[in-house]
């Protein structure tokens, strides 16, 4: 497939792009600093600013088979990047007739009743931004979406194993999150699903097949 990765210079994006390329996909990666995007013959880096107007974002994305939204401002620009920036890429996807849309979100992003829990209350503002972006994706678009809700991301090595469908506050090594995102692309059983994940004992591909 030809895949566009929004937020292509980030930690998760870098591992995701590696996974996508290894699976034979061609990637266009967009970021405000395209020089920070990994270099590969199957990766094209482009400048993408989520503060831009939708027509510009739409032109940059172009015609692809799927969009990943893995951008994040780390709390510095929650409204224009994590919330409305995401919505603008959804509009661009619909206008470009791109149906598959995969969102990297946060544990319990659509369940505000859980946000006061230890391990989540520190992410309150981020979860508020993701709440509006995720709910817009679910209720206000016709996209074939999948929303992945990992818990705290760590720099630990990959385990290749996860648990899904749990709201347990735990951790996720970044490489495991990236592999899970890549696996979701060709998993039609995950379309229109919001998937909570954390580290576990089930191989990633097997866990995704069981959803």
C-alpha positions as CSV (number, residue, x, y, z in Angstrom):
1,X,0.0,0.0,0.0
2,X,0.9,3.7,-0.2
3,X,0.6,5.1,3.3
4,X,0.8,8.6,4.7
5,X,2.1,9.0,8.3
6,X,1.2,12.2,10.0
7,X,3.8,13.2,12.6
8,X,6.4,11.2,10.8
9,X,9.4,12.4,12.8
10,X,8.3,11.2,16.2
11,X,9.4,8.2,18.2
12,X,6.4,6.0,17.4
13,X,6.4,7.1,13.8
14,X,10.0,6.2,13.2
15,X,9.4,2.6,14.4
16,X,6.1,2.5,12.6
17,X,7.7,3.5,9.3
18,X,10.3,0.8,9.7
19,X,7.6,-1.8,10.2
20,X,5.6,-0.6,7.2
21,X,8.6,-0.6,4.9
22,X,9.5,-4.1,6.1
23,X,6.0,-5.2,5.2
24,X,6.5,-3.9,1.6
25,X,4.5,-0.6,1.9
26,X,5.6,2.7,0.5
27,X,5.5,5.6,3.0
28,X,5.0,9.3,2.7
29,X,5.9,10.8,6.1
30,X,4.9,14.3,7.0
31,X,6.3,16.5,9.7
32,X,7.1,20.1,10.5
33,X,10.8,19.1,10.4
34,X,11.0,16.6,7.5
35,X,14.8,16.5,7.9
36,X,14.2,14.4,11.1
37,X,12.3,11.7,9.2
38,X,14.1,8.4,8.7
39,X,15.8,8.0,5.3
40,X,14.9,5.0,3.2
41,X,14.3,4.3,-0.5
42,X,10.6,3.5,0.3
43,X,10.1,6.6,2.4
44,X,9.4,10.2,1.1
45,X,9.6,12.9,3.6
46,X,7.4,16.0,3.2
47,X,6.8,19.2,5.2
48,X,3.5,19.1,6.9
49,X,2.3,21.8,9.4
50,X,-1.0,20.9,11.1
51,X,-1.6,24.6,11.6
52,X,-2.1,24.9,7.8
53,X,-5.5,25.2,6.2
54,X,-7.2,22.0,5.0
55,X,-6.7,22.5,1.3
56,X,-2.9,22.7,1.8
57,X,-3.0,19.6,4.1
58,X,-5.1,17.8,1.5
59,X,-2.7,18.6,-1.3
60,X,0.3,17.4,0.7
61,X,-1.3,14.1,1.7
62,X,-2.5,13.4,-1.9
63,X,-4.0,10.1,-2.9
64,X,-2.9,7.3,-0.7
65,X,-4.4,4.0,0.6
66,X,-4.3,4.8,4.3
67,X,-3.4,7.6,6.8
68,X,-1.9,7.1,10.2
69,X,-2.2,10.0,12.7
70,X,0.7,9.6,15.1
71,X,1.5,13.2,15.7
72,X,1.7,14.6,19.2
73,X,2.7,17.9,20.7
74,X,3.8,16.5,24.0
75,X,1.4,19.0,25.7
76,X,2.7,22.0,23.9
77,X,0.0,22.5,21.3
78,X,-2.9,20.3,22.3
79,X,-5.7,22.2,20.6
80,X,-4.1,22.9,17.2
81,X,-2.1,19.6,16.8
82,X,-3.6,16.8,18.9
83,X,-7.2,17.8,18.6
84,X,-8.0,20.1,15.6
85,X,-4.9,19.1,13.6
86,X,-6.2,15.5,13.7
87,X,-9.7,16.6,12.6
88,X,-8.2,18.5,9.6
89,X,-6.4,15.4,8.4
90,X,-9.8,13.5,8.7
91,X,-11.4,16.2,6.5
92,X,-8.5,15.9,4.0
93,X,-8.9,12.1,3.9
94,X,-12.6,12.3,3.1
95,X,-12.1,15.0,0.5
96,X,-9.3,12.9,-1.1
97,X,-11.5,9.7,-0.9
98,X,-9.1,8.0,1.4
99,X,-11.1,5.6,3.5
100,X,-8.6,3.9,5.9
101,X,-7.6,6.0,8.9
102,X,-5.6,4.8,11.9
103,X,-5.3,6.9,15.0
104,X,-2.8,6.6,17.7
105,X,-4.6,7.7,20.9
106,X,-4.3,7.2,24.6
107,X,-5.7,4.8,27.2
108,X,-9.3,5.6,28.1
109,X,-9.3,8.7,25.8
110,X,-13.0,8.1,25.1
111,X,-13.8,7.3,28.8
112,X,-13.4,10.4,30.9
113,X,-14.7,8.6,33.9
114,X,-11.3,6.9,34.1
115,X,-9.1,10.0,33.8
116,X,-8.7,10.6,37.5
117,X,-7.0,7.2,38.0
118,X,-3.4,7.1,38.9
119,X,-1.3,6.9,35.8
120,X,-4.0,8.7,33.7
121,X,-4.6,11.8,35.7
122,X,-1.1,13.0,34.7
123,X,-2.3,12.9,31.1
124,X,-5.6,14.8,31.7
125,X,-5.1,17.6,29.2
126,X,-3.8,15.2,26.5
127,X,-6.8,12.9,27.0
128,X,-9.2,15.9,26.7
129,X,-7.6,16.7,23.3
130,X,-7.8,13.1,22.2
131,X,-11.4,12.8,23.5
132,X,-12.6,15.4,21.0
133,X,-10.4,14.1,18.1
134,X,-11.4,10.5,18.7
135,X,-15.1,11.2,19.1
136,X,-15.1,13.3,15.9
137,X,-13.5,10.4,14.1
138,X,-16.1,8.0,15.4
139,X,-19.2,10.0,15.1
140,X,-18.6,12.7,12.5
141,X,-16.8,10.9,9.7
142,X,-17.4,8.1,7.3
143,X,-13.8,6.8,7.5
144,X,-12.8,3.2,8.1
145,X,-11.1,4.1,11.3
146,X,-9.2,2.1,13.9
147,X,-8.2,3.9,17.2
148,X,-5.4,2.4,19.2
149,X,-5.2,3.3,22.9
150,X,-1.9,2.3,24.4
151,X,-1.0,3.3,28.0
152,X,2.3,4.9,29.0
153,X,5.0,4.6,26.3
154,X,8.5,3.5,27.3
155,X,11.9,3.3,25.6
156,X,12.2,-0.4,26.5
157,X,13.0,-3.1,23.9
158,X,10.3,-4.8,22.0
159,X,8.6,-7.8,23.5
160,X,6.4,-8.6,20.5
161,X,3.6,-9.4,22.9
162,X,0.6,-7.4,24.0
163,X,-2.8,-7.5,25.8
164,X,-5.8,-5.9,24.1
165,X,-9.3,-5.0,25.4
166,X,-8.0,-4.0,28.8
167,X,-8.1,-0.6,30.6
168,X,-5.2,-1.7,32.9
169,X,-2.8,1.2,33.5
170,X,0.6,-0.3,32.6
171,X,3.3,0.4,30.0
172,X,4.0,-0.2,26.3
173,X,7.4,-0.4,24.7
174,X,7.3,2.0,21.7
175,X,8.4,-0.8,19.3
176,X,5.4,-2.9,20.3
177,X,3.0,0.0,19.8
178,X,4.5,0.6,16.3
179,X,4.3,-3.1,15.4
180,X,0.7,-3.2,16.6
181,X,-0.2,-0.1,14.4
182,X,1.4,-1.7,11.4
183,X,-0.5,-5.0,12.0
184,X,-3.8,-3.1,12.2
185,X,-3.4,-1.8,8.6
186,X,-4.4,-5.1,7.0
187,X,-6.8,-6.3,9.7
188,X,-10.3,-5.6,8.5
189,X,-11.7,-7.0,11.7
190,X,-10.4,-3.8,13.5
191,X,-12.2,-1.3,11.3
192,X,-14.6,0.8,13.4
193,X,-12.9,-0.5,16.5
194,X,-11.3,1.4,19.5
195,X,-8.7,-0.9,20.9
196,X,-7.1,-0.6,24.3
197,X,-3.7,-2.2,24.7
198,X,-0.9,-2.7,27.1
199,X,2.0,-5.2,27.4
200,X,0.9,-8.8,27.7
201,X,1.6,-12.4,26.8
202,X,-0.1,-12.7,23.4
203,X,2.0,-12.3,20.2
204,X,0.9,-9.1,18.5
205,X,-0.4,-10.7,15.2
206,X,-2.4,-13.3,17.2
207,X,-3.9,-10.6,19.5
208,X,-5.1,-8.6,16.6
209,X,-6.7,-11.6,14.8
210,X,-8.8,-12.3,17.9
211,X,-10.3,-8.8,18.0
